[in-house]
Amino acid sequence: MVKGPLEYDYTVAKMFMFTTVVLGIVGMLIGVILAFQLAFPQINLLLGEGLAEYTNFSRLRPLHTDAVIFGFTLSGVFATWYYVGQRVLKVSMAESPLLMFLGKLHFWLYVATVAAAVISLFAGITTSKEYAEFEWPIDIAIVILWVVWGIGMFGLIGIRREKSLYISVWYYIATFLGVAMLYLFNNMEVPTMFATSAAGESGIGDWYHSVSMYAGTNDALVQWWYGHNAVAFGFTVPIVAMIYYFLPKESGQAIYSYKLSLLSFWGLMFVYLWAGGHHLLYSTVPDWMQTMASIFSVILILPSWGSAINMLLTMKGEWQQVAASPLIKFMVLGSTFYMFSTLEGPIQAIKSVNAIAHFTDWIVGHVHDGVLGWVGFMIMAALFHMAPRVFKRELYSKSLMAVQFWIQTLGVVLYFTSMWIAGITQGMMWRAHDEFGNLAYSFIDTVTVLHPYYAIRGIGGLLYLTGFLMFAYNIYKTMTSRPVEEHELQNASPMGA
Amino acid sequence: MDIAQLQAYGYFALTAVLVIILYSYIFHLYRAKKDADGVDYEKYGNMALNDDIDDAPVSPVSNDKEK
């Protein structure tokens, strides 16, 4: 073995960067198809009558959500962990063959699991629990790959040179523990082959089928405790981990207040887990539980804004960087969208607002201003920052990045504004009634009114996808055609063109 | 003065006192910078900025072991 000077080893980070880009394209492309299907239903028959089973909205919908959550976002989380983890702990994966092996095993298990998930969802095999559609064999594979990630993570922490854990590491640990707990409890399921019906039949259904271990309202409660916290520990906690590292690093400014970051961390951990019940307002869930969920959702503004304000204040005195660097633009707009959607969410969780918002497109708008504006922007910014360092090359094009930023920002704005209008219109029309209590509109009336907004939403999504393809091209060209950087990069990423 | 009026004054006074206590505690934290154990938390922000493999750790593990 050649002994050079010790360097960070980004092999595994690069592997996950690749899946971030590929699964991002897949997830967002399916999303755009779905958006246009809602506006123009004939697109359900995209590939003809014969393949309609595979191209209809209901078959594709879980593929979109799962590809974006467990494909794009999780890959981004893993890629940044294998980059940030080494750097803030000041230890290289090259120092431990075991950790290197675990990292690669983690990646290949992940690829195999994603393949199984895609095939099974296309085949229509699902538990029909939202964001938890995978059947038990895939669930077991997910648990194994998660444990492998955890061993790798705590292994790296175990051999660190830096005694204190940087705030980002806290957030990555919380992601690991949070998802582990949520996933295990929500996916408690009984394979149907072990079940016996009242008539005495046994071995019911295919070997891979299962039913949830919980029934009725309990199932709904566990499902939404999971569903909402999938947003917490998939879309919030690890993305906050990223911004706490990448924004200070790229701008050369230490976090405005480290103390505030700790306060926000524990606030978020304590409050988030109680808010899931707001998905079940006005349902059969006990009333006190609904009220509690509403209250905790509103309190959630505090820790969320604590982190977001900390990020904006980190730029204090350095705002010219926002104008100068498209990379900083992505992160500053990302944290602004974070503030915005963490204010919108609590508003929707207030019972009287929820009476209008529930089941409408406003909820879809809320999810997307968070995921497109915050999660997507932050993951792309992280990869842009990592690319010159892991490939040791200048970023291919600054102007392409700037154009991408504006196209995607326009896309997000079109998406959420159209969904706000559509959602509130829908909510108002559903509840409108005459003096005798007869409903004023039938369902199809709302569909007719909403059509233009659905078309605008599709265009917004298409713009975002276009920007993502530009991002993929920029990263690809960075890998292949830029001159090699010899010197160690400090803060601002070098960009060409 | 009836009980409701008393409650209202009491509520207002309590809120004001809590706000004053909270803000003076925050002010105290920022002025002192260090916590009860004499640790200045803000130095940990440098863990992200000085993260090359040869940079000196903000608080090295080895120093801890020597103690």
Contacts between the chains, C-beta under 8 A, distances in Angstrom:
chain1	res1	chain2	res2	distance
A	6	B	53	5.5
A	6	B	54	7.9
A	7	B	53	6.5
A	8	B	53	6.0
A	87	B	51	4.1
A	87	B	52	8.0
A	88	B	47	5.2
A	88	B	48	6.2
A	88	B	51	5.6
A	90	B	51	6.8
A	90	B	53	6.2
A	90	B	55	7.0
A	90	B	57	5.5
A	92	B	53	6.1
A	160	B	61	6.3
A	161	B	57	5.2
A	161	B	60	6.2
A	161	B	61	5.8
A	161	B	62	7.6
A	162	B	47	6.2
A	162	B	57	4.2
A	162	B	58	6.4
A	162	B	59	7.0
A	162	B	60	7.2
A	162	B	61	7.1
A	163	B	57	6.9
A	163	B	59	4.4
A	163	B	60	6.2
A	163	B	61	4.7
A	163	B	63	7.6
A	163	B	64	5.5
A	164	B	44	5.7
A	164	B	47	6.9
A	164	B	58	6.5
A	164	B	59	5.2
A	166	B	44	6.8
A	166	B	47	4.2
A	166	B	48	6.1
A	167	B	44	7.5
A	168	B	48	7.4
A	244	B	48	7.4
A	245	B	48	5.2
A	248	B	45	6.8
A	248	B	48	4.7
A	248	B	49	6.2
A	249	B	48	5.4
A	249	B	49	6.7
A	249	B	51	7.4
A	252	B	49	7.0
A	254	B	42	7.5
A	254	B	45	3.4
A	254	B	46	5.9
A	254	B	48	7.2
A	254	B	49	5.7
A	255	B	45	4.5
A	255	B	48	7.4
A	257	B	42	7.2
A	258	B	41	4.6
A	258	B	42	5.1
A	258	B	43	8.0
A	258	B	44	5.0
A	258	B	45	4.9
A	259	B	29	6.5
A	259	B	41	4.9
A	259	B	42	7.3
A	262	B	41	7.2
A	488	B	52	6.3
A	491	B	49	7.9
